[in-house]
Amino acid sequence: MNDFEILSEVIKKRRTVKPAKMNGKSVPDEQVKQLLELADWAPTHKHTEPWRFIVYAGQKAKEFVSQHAELYRKSVPEDKFNNDKYEKILGNGNNLSHLIVCIMKRDEQKRVPEIEEISAAAAAIQNILLGATSLGIANFWSTGGMTHTDAMKEFLGLKFDDNVMGLIYLGYTDSEYEGKRVIPLEEKITWK
Ligand SMILES: Cc1cc2nc3c(=O)[nH]c(=O)nc-3n(C[C@H](O)[C@H](O)[C@H](O)COP(=O)(O)O)c2cc1C
């Protein structure tokens, strides 16, 4: 296969696999480091390189998930507390191997517009997902639960201008997934 064919295969093979469908096997830390190295090669305007990652491995990943659920519990008044939502967040800890909190760290001098920092950080995340796919590692980019809240930023010690781009859950799965797209490609493209 040539480079294009190899890359195409990985891109098309990438599928969201939620922790409920992971099997509890551990990904070697070494491979997670390789994924983060790929992340670091994302495009970046003015070399702001805004992607930052906090990695929780094994037991620490489970602890993060519990803390995430507690953060939700503490953030809502008792009468608004939704136990299903709490359990859903908590359930993400059952079978995962690693969790990576992906952050867009806003350039202090604001040399580029925020959307460019977000775009660069998203590209870094995609590098991780594709790298994981190529290594047979199941992955899930989630913005669920408390991901986008100020409470999460505070919990992580982030600055006001920084953003949590998402949580990446990593593990292995025994399931296979078919991808689908619901809007035809032709509708998304205009050739002039
Ligand atoms: C920025 C972003 C945030 C996402 N957050 C969630 C989420 O919180 N919960 C969820 O079930 N899926 C989430 N997803 C995954 C999408 O549901 C998934 O990508 C979509 O179903 C398409 O499936 P595929 O990734 O297998 O192509 C997110 C995807 C992106 C790009």
PDBQT file of the ligand as one rigid body, heavy atoms in Angstrom, charges set to zero:
ROOT
HETATM    1  C1  LIG A 201     -15.966  17.405  19.772  1.00  0.00    +0.000 C 
HETATM    2  C2  LIG A 201     -16.672  16.089  19.910  1.00  0.00    +0.000 A 
HETATM    3  C3  LIG A 201     -17.309  15.797  21.088  1.00  0.00    +0.000 A 
HETATM    4  C4  LIG A 201     -17.993  14.591  21.277  1.00  0.00    +0.000 A 
HETATM    5  N1  LIG A 201     -18.606  14.345  22.452  1.00  0.00    +0.000 NA
HETATM    6  C5  LIG A 201     -19.352  13.243  22.577  1.00  0.00    +0.000 A 
HETATM    7  C6  LIG A 201     -20.071  13.009  23.771  1.00  0.00    +0.000 A 
HETATM    8  O1  LIG A 201     -19.995  13.776  24.725  1.00  0.00    +0.000 OA
HETATM    9  N2  LIG A 201     -20.835  11.898  23.849  1.00  0.00    +0.000 N 
HETATM   10  C7  LIG A 201     -20.922  11.023  22.809  1.00  0.00    +0.000 A 
HETATM   11  O2  LIG A 201     -21.649  10.058  22.919  1.00  0.00    +0.000 OA
HETATM   12  N3  LIG A 201     -20.195  11.173  21.683  1.00  0.00    +0.000 NA
HETATM   13  C8  LIG A 201     -19.425  12.280  21.540  1.00  0.00    +0.000 A 
HETATM   14  N4  LIG A 201     -18.688  12.455  20.412  1.00  0.00    +0.000 N 
HETATM   15  C9  LIG A 201     -18.549  11.361  19.454  1.00  0.00    +0.000 C 
HETATM   16  C10 LIG A 201     -19.565  11.414  18.375  1.00  0.00    +0.000 C 
HETATM   17  O3  LIG A 201     -20.799  10.964  18.870  1.00  0.00    +0.000 OA
HETATM   18  C11 LIG A 201     -19.078  10.520  17.230  1.00  0.00    +0.000 C 
HETATM   19  O4  LIG A 201     -17.920  11.061  16.684  1.00  0.00    +0.000 OA
HETATM   20  C12 LIG A 201     -20.151  10.400  16.142  1.00  0.00    +0.000 C 
HETATM   21  O5  LIG A 201     -21.175   9.590  16.608  1.00  0.00    +0.000 OA
HETATM   22  C13 LIG A 201     -19.621   9.847  14.853  1.00  0.00    +0.000 C 
HETATM   23  O6  LIG A 201     -19.106   8.544  15.039  1.00  0.00    +0.000 OA
HETATM   24  P1  LIG A 201     -17.597   8.177  14.635  1.00  0.00    +0.000 P 
HETATM   25  O7  LIG A 201     -16.689   8.967  15.558  1.00  0.00    +0.000 OA
HETATM   26  O8  LIG A 201     -17.485   6.709  14.877  1.00  0.00    +0.000 OA
HETATM   27  O9  LIG A 201     -17.414   8.557  13.207  1.00  0.00    +0.000 OA
HETATM   28  C14 LIG A 201     -18.013  13.656  20.215  1.00  0.00    +0.000 A 
HETATM   29  C15 LIG A 201     -17.360  13.964  19.011  1.00  0.00    +0.000 A 
HETATM   30  C16 LIG A 201     -16.708  15.156  18.859  1.00  0.00    +0.000 A 
HETATM   31  C17 LIG A 201     -16.025  15.482  17.552  1.00  0.00    +0.000 C 
ENDROOT
TORSDOF 0
